[in-house]
Amino acid sequence: MKNLLLAVFLLFFTAGCASRMTTKYDVAGEKAVLPQEEAPHERNSLEWWYLTGHLKDKGTGKSYGVEYVFFHFNPTGNKDYMMVNVAVSDPQTQQFRYDYNYAKLPSFLPASMPVNLELRKQTQRWTLTGQEGRYHLQARMTSHPGTAINLITKPSKPVLLHGGTGYDQNVAMNKVGYYSYPRLTASGTIEIDGKPHQVEGDMWYDRQWNCNMSGTKDVSWDWFSIQLDEPREELMLYNLVHKPTGKKLGGGSHFSAKADNTHLGTSDFQVENLAYWTSPTSGLRYPSKWRVRVPSQGYDLIVEPLIPNQELRIHFYAIFNLYYWEGMCRVTGTHNGQPVTGNSYVEITNRREVKKARQVVEQTAEVTSKAK
């Protein structure tokens, strides 16, 4: 599961609308039904289509990281919204570029297949099309001219239903739909400073829905996707902390080289923070190196960012900034005592107290009300 950054976004819109959030239109079954779950869920409280990956220039071998995500949400059941984030990490120059956009939709997003998501920013059109692991991603940043992605993916491993059913009761303390294509073969073009690079590599795709209740808790969130080179296995791990009480909750999945799916509970893995990085922009302090152990699967790993500063700032209207960290990381360590390497993407959210964010939301609502 990902992105509690949208929790505050939902609170923002809820305050502005002076309405209550609702899960009335959320859908929850005993098992995710594919490919139907790929399509938008009409008037869903919060859902997303999320891709991250490590790609290499075919000519030079230089590495690049990509994050691309579409969010669809309807916090009150009355109005549909969409948001898109795109980020490119360049470890060679230690540069991290990102852009985003959000908008109210003119009508409810239909539950149609294949997926066909689109937002525009200035003269640019950002799109995600396809289904079942075969996607086409196109975006050109306006905040960083000369930076763009144009990628095509196909699955090299089967779909992974988290929790064994594609529904996880523990994620964000409510029933959330969640599945992944944990290894997509990707190829295409990344443009940096106006120069195109022909790239190829592996991406990770997350599909989640029914996520609005993640905004009702004072929760911090760390999420890991790990793709190991040999054995060709994947790990998804998350840790939640309820900050007022200190209560912790974790979960995840291990996906073997033969595509065997093993659910991991809170006690099945340990994540230890080994170092920290403080943002010069937000002043927030993030973990920046981790020891990840999964004893039942024989893993003892070190996960470390390739660029310390992969913090995103989402700016809403005049007074509200939201920060979170998500970036490409390297993986080293051992599997059953033997050396292993791999790639990872890590997301860290809600490092600022949610109570403070709510105060900003309430102030924004008061300003909006007086303006009316």
KAFENLIN-V984826 format. One record per residue. N is the residue number from 1. RES is the residue in three letters. OMEGA is omega in degrees with one decimal (999 if undefined). D_LAST is the distance of its C-alpha to the last C-alpha in Angstrom with 2 decimals. Layout:
BEGIN
N:RES:OMEGA:D_LAST ; N:RES:OMEGA:D_LAST
END
This chain:
BEGIN
1:MET:-178.5:37.40 ; 2:LYS:158.8:34.88 ; 3:ASN:170.6:31.65 ; 4:LEU:174.8:29.71 ; 5:LEU:-179.9:27.50 ; 6:LEU:177.7:25.50 ; 7:ALA:179.5:25.18 ; 8:VAL:176.0:22.66 ; 9:PHE:177.8:20.99 ; 10:LEU:177.7:20.69 ; 11:LEU:179.5:19.33 ; 12:PHE:-178.7:16.64 ; 13:PHE:179.1:15.57 ; 14:THR:179.1:16.10 ; 15:ALA:-179.6:13.83 ; 16:GLY:-178.8:11.01 ; 17:CYS:-177.7:11.83 ; 18:ALA:-178.8:12.46 ; 19:SER:178.2:15.84 ; 20:ARG:172.7:19.41 ; 21:MET:-179.0:21.62 ; 22:THR:171.7:24.52 ; 23:THR:-175.5:28.02 ; 24:LYS:-173.9:28.71 ; 25:TYR:176.8:29.53 ; 26:ASP:-178.8:31.53 ; 27:VAL:179.9:35.23 ; 28:ALA:177.5:38.07 ; 29:GLY:176.9:41.75 ; 30:GLU:179.8:44.99 ; 31:LYS:178.2:45.45 ; 32:ALA:-178.7:43.48 ; 33:VAL:-178.8:44.64 ; 34:LEU:7.1:45.20 ; 35:PRO:-173.6:44.44 ; 36:GLN:-176.8:41.76 ; 37:GLU:177.9:39.68 ; 38:GLU:-177.5:39.40 ; 39:ALA:173.8:37.06 ; 40:PRO:172.9:33.32 ; 41:HIS:-172.2:32.64 ; 42:GLU:178.7:30.18 ; 43:ARG:179.1:26.81 ; 44:ASN:-177.9:28.39 ; 45:SER:176.9:26.36 ; 46:LEU:176.9:27.60 ; 47:GLU:179.9:30.69 ; 48:TRP:174.2:32.28 ; 49:TRP:-162.9:35.22 ; 50:TYR:179.3:36.47 ; 51:LEU:172.8:39.36 ; 52:THR:179.5:41.01 ; 53:GLY:176.2:44.43 ; 54:HIS:-177.3:47.20 ; 55:LEU:180.0:48.69 ; 56:LYS:173.8:51.61 ; 57:ASP:-176.5:52.57 ; 58:LYS:-177.6:55.58 ; 59:GLY:-173.3:57.41 ; 60:THR:-176.8:56.78 ; 61:GLY:178.4:55.86 ; 62:LYS:-175.4:52.78 ; 63:SER:177.8:50.16 ; 64:TYR:175.0:46.42 ; 65:GLY:-179.5:43.73 ; 66:VAL:168.1:40.96 ; 67:GLU:179.3:37.83 ; 68:TYR:-174.3:35.88 ; 69:VAL:170.4:33.41 ; 70:PHE:173.9:31.02 ; 71:PHE:172.1:28.50 ; 72:HIS:-178.6:27.10 ; 73:PHE:178.7:24.71 ; 74:ASN:-170.5:22.70 ; 75:PRO:-176.8:21.39 ; 76:THR:-175.7:20.14 ; 77:GLY:-175.1:22.63 ; 78:ASN:-175.5:20.09 ; 79:LYS:177.8:19.36 ; 80:ASP:174.6:22.00 ; 81:TYR:174.7:21.69 ; 82:MET:176.4:24.52 ; 83:MET:177.5:25.45 ; 84:VAL:173.9:28.71 ; 85:ASN:171.8:30.57 ; 86:VAL:179.6:33.82 ; 87:ALA:176.5:36.10 ; 88:VAL:177.9:39.62 ; 89:SER:-179.5:41.89 ; 90:ASP:-176.9:44.90 ; 91:PRO:-178.1:47.32 ; 92:GLN:-179.4:49.74 ; 93:THR:-177.1:47.42 ; 94:GLN:178.6:45.30 ; 95:GLN:178.7:42.18 ; 96:PHE:-178.1:39.19 ; 97:ARG:177.8:36.78 ; 98:TYR:178.1:33.66 ; 99:ASP:-178.3:30.67 ; 100:TYR:173.9:27.83 ; 101:ASN:176.2:25.06 ; 102:TYR:-176.1:22.48 ; 103:ALA:168.8:20.61 ; 104:LYS:-177.7:19.17 ; 105:LEU:-179.2:22.10 ; 106:PRO:179.3:22.13 ; 107:SER:179.0:24.22 ; 108:PHE:179.2:25.89 ; 109:LEU:-175.3:28.53 ; 110:PRO:178.4:31.88 ; 111:ALA:-174.8:34.74 ; 112:SER:177.7:37.12 ; 113:MET:-5.7:40.02 ; 114:PRO:178.2:40.91 ; 115:VAL:179.5:37.81 ; 116:ASN:-175.5:35.98 ; 117:LEU:-175.7:32.87 ; 118:GLU:166.5:31.19 ; 119:LEU:178.6:28.31 ; 120:ARG:173.4:28.19 ; 121:LYS:-172.6:27.42 ; 122:GLN:-179.0:27.86 ; 123:THR:-174.2:31.24 ; 124:GLN:179.2:32.35 ; 125:ARG:-179.4:32.64 ; 126:TRP:-173.1:33.01 ; 127:THR:169.1:34.91 ; 128:LEU:-179.0:36.71 ; 129:THR:175.8:39.14 ; 130:GLY:177.8:42.05 ; 131:GLN:172.7:43.07 ; 132:GLU:174.5:45.49 ; 133:GLY:179.0:45.90 ; 134:ARG:-173.4:46.27 ; 135:TYR:172.7:43.18 ; 136:HIS:-177.3:42.29 ; 137:LEU:177.3:39.77 ; 138:GLN:176.6:38.51 ; 139:ALA:174.4:36.04 ; 140:ARG:-175.9:35.97 ; 141:MET:172.2:33.93 ; 142:THR:178.4:31.85 ; 143:SER:176.4:31.46 ; 144:HIS:-178.7:35.28 ; 145:PRO:-178.2:36.87 ; 146:GLY:176.6:40.23 ; 147:THR:-175.8:39.39 ; 148:ALA:172.5:39.47 ; 149:ILE:174.0:40.88 ; 150:ASN:-169.0:42.67 ; 151:LEU:175.6:44.38 ; 152:ILE:-178.6:46.12 ; 153:THR:169.5:47.01 ; 154:LYS:-175.4:49.47 ; 155:PRO:172.6:50.34 ; 156:SER:171.7:53.48 ; 157:LYS:-178.2:53.15 ; 158:PRO:177.7:51.97 ; 159:VAL:179.0:48.61 ; 160:LEU:177.3:48.06 ; 161:LEU:-178.5:46.56 ; 162:HIS:-174.9:45.33 ; 163:GLY:-179.5:46.53 ; 164:GLY:-176.8:49.14 ; 165:THR:-173.2:46.91 ; 166:GLY:171.7:43.78 ; 167:TYR:-177.7:41.86 ; 168:ASP:-178.6:41.65 ; 169:GLN:-172.4:40.95 ; 170:ASN:-176.4:40.65 ; 171:VAL:179.5:38.24 ; 172:ALA:175.6:35.03 ; 173:MET:172.7:36.46 ; 174:ASN:-174.6:35.66 ; 175:LYS:-174.6:37.36 ; 176:VAL:172.9:36.52 ; 177:GLY:-173.9:38.20 ; 178:TYR:169.1:39.86 ; 179:TYR:-177.1:42.60 ; 180:SER:156.5:43.73 ; 181:TYR:-168.6:46.03 ; 182:PRO:175.8:47.26 ; 183:ARG:175.4:49.38 ; 184:LEU:171.7:48.53 ; 185:THR:-176.2:50.75 ; 186:ALA:175.5:48.59 ; 187:SER:179.1:49.61 ; 188:GLY:-173.0:48.12 ; 189:THR:165.4:46.71 ; 190:ILE:179.4:44.70 ; 191:GLU:178.6:43.96 ; 192:ILE:-179.3:43.89 ; 193:ASP:177.2:43.48 ; 194:GLY:-179.3:44.24 ; 195:LYS:179.5:47.44 ; 196:PRO:176.6:47.79 ; 197:HIS:174.6:49.55 ; 198:GLN:-171.4:51.18 ; 199:VAL:173.0:50.50 ; 200:GLU:179.8:51.43 ; 201:GLY:-177.3:51.00 ; 202:ASP:174.3:49.41 ; 203:MET:177.4:45.82 ; 204:TRP:-178.4:44.29 ; 205:TYR:175.6:41.87 ; 206:ASP:173.6:39.68 ; 207:ARG:-179.2:38.03 ; 208:GLN:177.6:35.83 ; 209:TRP:-176.9:33.52 ; 210:ASN:-170.0:31.99 ; 211:CYS:-172.2:30.74 ; 212:ASN:-176.6:27.32 ; 213:MET:175.0:28.90 ; 214:SER:-179.7:29.99 ; 215:GLY:-175.4:26.62 ; 216:THR:-178.5:27.30 ; 217:LYS:173.5:30.14 ; 218:ASP:-167.9:30.60 ; 219:VAL:167.4:32.86 ; 220:SER:-166.9:34.33 ; 221:TRP:170.9:35.92 ; 222:ASP:-176.7:38.96 ; 223:TRP:-179.2:40.14 ; 224:PHE:162.0:43.35 ; 225:SER:-176.0:44.79 ; 226:ILE:176.0:48.43 ; 227:GLN:-177.2:50.77 ; 228:LEU:-178.1:54.38 ; 229:ASP:177.2:56.92 ; 230:GLU:0.4:59.99 ; 231:PRO:-177.7:59.92 ; 232:ARG:-175.9:57.27 ; 233:GLU:-178.1:55.02 ; 234:GLU:175.1:51.33 ; 235:LEU:166.5:49.43 ; 236:MET:-178.6:45.83 ; 237:LEU:172.9:44.96 ; 238:TYR:174.1:41.87 ; 239:ASN:173.1:41.38 ; 240:LEU:173.7:38.47 ; 241:VAL:173.8:38.22 ; 242:HIS:-167.4:36.19 ; 243:LYS:-179.8:35.60 ; 244:PRO:-176.5:35.29 ; 245:THR:-175.7:38.64 ; 246:GLY:-179.9:40.34 ; 247:LYS:-177.8:41.15 ; 248:LYS:178.0:42.08 ; 249:LEU:-179.3:42.17 ; 250:GLY:178.1:43.65 ; 251:GLY:178.4:44.95 ; 252:GLY:-178.3:46.00 ; 253:SER:167.9:48.59 ; 254:HIS:-177.7:51.87 ; 255:PHE:-173.2:52.85 ; 256:SER:177.3:56.56 ; 257:ALA:178.1:58.35 ; 258:LYS:178.2:59.41 ; 259:ALA:170.4:55.83 ; 260:ASP:-173.7:56.47 ; 261:ASN:178.3:53.21 ; 262:THR:177.5:53.34 ; 263:HIS:179.3:50.41 ; 264:LEU:177.0:50.02 ; 265:GLY:-176.2:48.82 ; 266:THR:-175.8:47.68 ; 267:SER:-175.4:51.30 ; 268:ASP:179.3:52.55 ; 269:PHE:177.6:51.33 ; 270:GLN:174.7:50.56 ; 271:VAL:-179.1:48.26 ; 272:GLU:176.3:49.11 ; 273:ASN:-176.6:47.06 ; 274:LEU:-178.8:49.61 ; 275:ALA:-178.0:47.55 ; 276:TYR:175.4:44.07 ; 277:TRP:179.3:42.03 ; 278:THR:-178.0:39.29 ; 279:SER:175.3:36.64 ; 280:PRO:-178.7:36.56 ; 281:THR:-175.4:32.96 ; 282:SER:-174.5:31.29 ; 283:GLY:-179.8:34.06 ; 284:LEU:-178.4:34.31 ; 285:ARG:-177.6:37.86 ; 286:TYR:165.8:38.90 ; 287:PRO:-177.8:42.27 ; 288:SER:173.5:44.16 ; 289:LYS:-173.2:47.45 ; 290:TRP:165.4:48.39 ; 291:ARG:-176.9:51.54 ; 292:VAL:179.8:51.16 ; 293:ARG:174.7:53.92 ; 294:VAL:-172.1:54.50 ; 295:PRO:-176.6:57.94 ; 296:SER:179.7:58.50 ; 297:GLN:174.8:58.20 ; 298:GLY:-175.2:60.10 ; 299:TYR:171.1:57.30 ; 300:ASP:-166.4:56.91 ; 301:LEU:169.6:54.51 ; 302:ILE:178.3:52.87 ; 303:VAL:-174.2:49.51 ; 304:GLU:-179.9:48.52 ; 305:PRO:173.5:45.82 ; 306:LEU:173.7:47.15 ; 307:ILE:179.8:44.39 ; 308:PRO:-175.2:43.01 ; 309:ASN:172.1:39.63 ; 310:GLN:178.9:38.01 ; 311:GLU:177.0:34.61 ; 312:LEU:175.8:31.46 ; 313:ARG:177.3:28.12 ; 314:ILE:-174.5:25.08 ; 315:HIS:179.6:22.09 ; 316:PHE:177.7:18.57 ; 317:TYR:-167.6:15.94 ; 318:ALA:-166.8:16.38 ; 319:ILE:-170.1:17.49 ; 320:PHE:174.8:19.14 ; 321:ASN:177.4:22.78 ; 322:LEU:-176.8:24.95 ; 323:TYR:168.8:28.73 ; 324:TYR:-176.9:31.59 ; 325:TRP:172.1:35.22 ; 326:GLU:-175.8:37.04 ; 327:GLY:-180.0:40.25 ; 328:MET:-177.2:43.75 ; 329:CYS:172.3:46.56 ; 330:ARG:178.8:50.34 ; 331:VAL:171.5:52.32 ; 332:THR:178.0:55.83 ; 333:GLY:-177.8:57.91 ; 334:THR:171.6:60.39 ; 335:HIS:-174.7:60.85 ; 336:ASN:176.7:63.74 ; 337:GLY:-179.0:64.96 ; 338:GLN:-178.1:64.93 ; 339:PRO:175.3:62.71 ; 340:VAL:174.6:59.62 ; 341:THR:178.4:56.88 ; 342:GLY:-179.6:53.63 ; 343:ASN:-179.6:50.01 ; 344:SER:162.5:46.77 ; 345:TYR:-178.5:43.00 ; 346:VAL:175.9:41.27 ; 347:GLU:179.8:37.62 ; 348:ILE:-176.9:36.31 ; 349:THR:174.4:32.81 ; 350:ASN:173.7:30.85 ; 351:ARG:172.2:32.97 ; 352:ARG:-178.9:30.05 ; 353:GLU:178.9:29.32 ; 354:VAL:179.3:26.82 ; 355:LYS:178.7:25.73 ; 356:LYS:178.9:24.57 ; 357:ALA:179.5:22.63 ; 358:ARG:177.3:20.95 ; 359:GLN:177.0:20.05 ; 360:VAL:178.9:18.37 ; 361:VAL:-179.0:16.49 ; 362:GLU:178.0:15.39 ; 363:GLN:178.5:14.35 ; 364:THR:179.7:12.39 ; 365:ALA:-179.5:10.60 ; 366:GLU:177.7:9.97 ; 367:VAL:179.6:8.72 ; 368:THR:-179.0:6.36 ; 369:SER:-179.9:5.23 ; 370:LYS:179.7:5.35 ; 371:ALA:179.5:3.81 ; 372:LYS:999:0.00
END
